[in-house]
Amino acid sequence: MILKRMIQTLVLVVVILMISAFVYKDVAGTVQPDPRPVPRGFAVVELFTSEGCSSCPPADQLIGTIGEQYKDEPVYLLAYHVDYWDEQGWKDKFSKPQYSQRQQQYSSILRSSIYTPQLIVNGKTEMVGSDRPAVEHAIQTALAGSINTSIDLSVKLSPNKADVTYKATGTDLQQDLLISLIEKKAHSYVKRGENKGLNLVHWQIVHQQKQMPLTNASDGVISFKLPENFDINNWELIGMVQHTQSGEIISARKLSFN
């Protein structure tokens, strides 16, 4: 009887040791997550739109959705209202020839058509601005594959203007700095044209964009005249460095007024 109990005890000990060895092996073999943050790139999303285009409101809405979805990510949104729709029955109050010219430059570089709504990510990838799966794929690709180099911005406000101090390092003679004054959200009632009778909502409207060539370690100050409806909570600045030949955006940064 004593021998039988000793054998049972020995078997139990062996089983416990085997289980312990297995658990230890499993724990020891587990790959612990790397506590270091994964490097993130950036995505500059440029939409070419117009109040005169019936296909544009869904793209405008998508910009608002992306802004909320990626509010904590380095995603920079700019909506340019082009002027070539202004002769089609309704003049877009946000439109400027400058933005149509920017779209034409992209057309030459990317060998793409000119249409609205057109969306371009990091100056390299173009797509229909209302195609949400394509837009999100392009943003995720940019966030995973780009490297945001140094660009520093600061702003000083006075009653009628904003003075933006900038410094961009690691640049060359084929890069330009563009700084945009942006209204985050605005409404507009359209009385004529394809969107007649609609109350449109716009996000990230580019009101002014200033461009200057860069040299190595270039810095300076750019001034913006502030509109009458300026509100520090509804306006922001976006700066970006762009290669003049390839159109690729090298770096970007957003600057809030508040």
N, C-alpha and C positions, 0 to 999 in steps of 0.2 A: 504493500500500500504506500509505504514511504517512497519507494523507488518510482512508483507510478506518478506520485505527486511531483517528485523532482523532475521527471521527464516532462510533465505538463508545464511546470514552471519554466523549464529550459526552452520549450517550444514557444511559450508566450514571450519570453525575452527576445528570442530570435526574430519573431514576427514584429515586435516593437522596434527592434533595431533596423529591420528592413524598411519598415514604414518611415522611420526617421530619416534613413539614408535617402529614400525617394523624395521626401518633402524637402530635404536639404538641397538635393540635386535640382529640384524644380525651382526653388527659390534662388539658388546660386546661378541657375541658367537663365533666369528671367532678365531681359534687357530693360534696365531702368530708363525712363525718358530723360533726354538731355535737358537740364534745367535752363540752359541758355536759350534766349529767344531766337526763333528762326528769322534770318534776315529777310526784310520785305522791301520790294522795290516800290514803284509808284506808277500811277496811271493818270495821264492827262487826257480827259475826254472832251473833245471839241464837237459840238453839234452845230450844223448849219441849217437854219430853220426860217420860217416866215409866217406871219399872221395871214397872208394871202393864200397859203397852201393848205388844202383840205386834208392832206396826208400828214401834216406836221403836228397837230395837237397830241396824238399818241406818243410821238417822240419827245415832245416837251414834257408830257406827263412822266415818261420814263426817266428823264433827267431828275425830276423831283424824287422819284422812287429810289434811284441809285444814290442820290444825295443822302437819303435817310438810311438806306441799307449799308452804305459804306462811310457813315459819318465819323467812325473812329479809325478809318483806314486812310493811307496817303493817296486818295483819289481826288483829282482836281477837275471840276466841271466848269465848262465855258460854253455858253449858247450865243452864237453869232446870228443876228437877224440880217439876212441878205436883202439887197434892194431890188433885185431883178424881178420880183413879184409885184413891185409897187405900181406897175402900169396895168395890172390885171384887175383893177376895180377897187382895190383897197391899199392905201399906203400904210405900211407898218411903221408905227412911230418909233420903234427901236432900231430900224434898219439903217445901215450905212454902206456906201460904196466900198469902203475899206474892207468890210467883211466879205463882200463878194469877191474882191481881189484876192483875199487870203484863200478862199476856196479855189479860185482859179490857179493859184500857185500850187496848191496841193494836187490839183488835177494834172498839172504838168509833171510834178515830181513822181506821183504814184501811178500816172497813166490811167486815171480813172475818169468816169463821166462826172458831169456837174449836175446835181439834182438836189431836191429837198424832200424829206429830211435826210441829210447825209451826216455820218458820224465818223470821226477819226480818233484813234487811240495812239498816244505817244508819237504822233506824226508819221506812223508807219503802216497802220492797218485801217482800211476804210470799210464801211458797211452801211446798210440802211439804218437810219437812226431809231426806228421803231422796232427793230428786230432784237427783242430782249435776249434770247439765248446767245446770239452772236455777239451782242454787246457785252454780256456778262463773261463770256468765254475770253473775249479780248482783254477785258479788265483783269481777270484772274491770270492770264498769261503774262500781262505786263507786270503785275505785282510779283509774280514768281521769277521773272526773267530780267528785270531792269535793275540798275543800280543808281540811286539818287546821289549825285555829287553835290558839292557844297554850293549853296546860294543863301546869302543872308539878307533879310529885309527888315526894316524898321520904319515906322511912320510917325510923323508929327502933324497933328491937326491944328488948323487955324480956322477962323469963322468961315472962310470961303474956299479953302484949298487944303490938300493933303500933300505933304512933302515926304516922298519915299526915298530913304537912303538904302542903297544896294551895294553888295559886294559879291562878286562871283569869281571863284578861283578855279584853276585848272582849265581855263578856257583857251581858245585859239582864235585866229583871225577869221575863221569860217563859222563863228558862232555869234548869234544875236541874243540879247536879253529882251524879253517882252514882258511888260507889266500891264495887267488889266484891272480896271475898276469895274466891279461886278455888283449888280443888284441881285440879291438872293431870290426874291420872289415878287411878282407883280401881276396885276390883273388888267385885262383889256376887253372892252366890248366892241365887237366887230360889226360894223353897220352895212358893209358891202363886200362883194367878192365871194369866193368859195366858202368862207366861214361866216357868212352873213347871219346875224342873229345869235352868235355864240359868245358867251363869256369865257374868254380864254385865260388860262393860268400859265405863267411862264416862270421858269427857274433859271438862276445863274446867268442872267442877261449881261452880256458885255456891253458897257456903255462907252468906255474909252479903252484903247489899247495903244501903248507907246512902245516903240522898238528902237534899240540902239545897238550898234556893233560892239563887240567885246575884244579886248586884248588881254594878255595874261594879267591876272590879279586886278581886273578892272573894277572900279567902284565909282560912285557918284550919287547924285540926287535927281529925282524926277518929280515934277509937280503935277497934280491933277486938280482941275477946277471941280468943286463939289456941286452937285445938282441941288435944286431947291428942296427936293423931297428927301435929302440925305438923312439917314438915321443909322447910327453906328451899329445897331443890332441887325439891320437888313442889308448891309453892304460889306464887302470884303475886297481884298486885293489878292491876285494870283500872279506870281512871277514864274517865268520859265526860261530856260536856256535852250535854244534850238539851233541845230546845224543848218547853215544856209543852203547847202547843196543837197543833202539827203532828206532834209525835213525832219529828221529824228529829234525828238525832244530829249535833252541830256539830263536835265534836272528841273525840279519844280518845287514851289513852296507857296503855302497859303498864309495870309496875314489878316487877322481880324482887327477891327477897329476898337473893339471893347476888351 
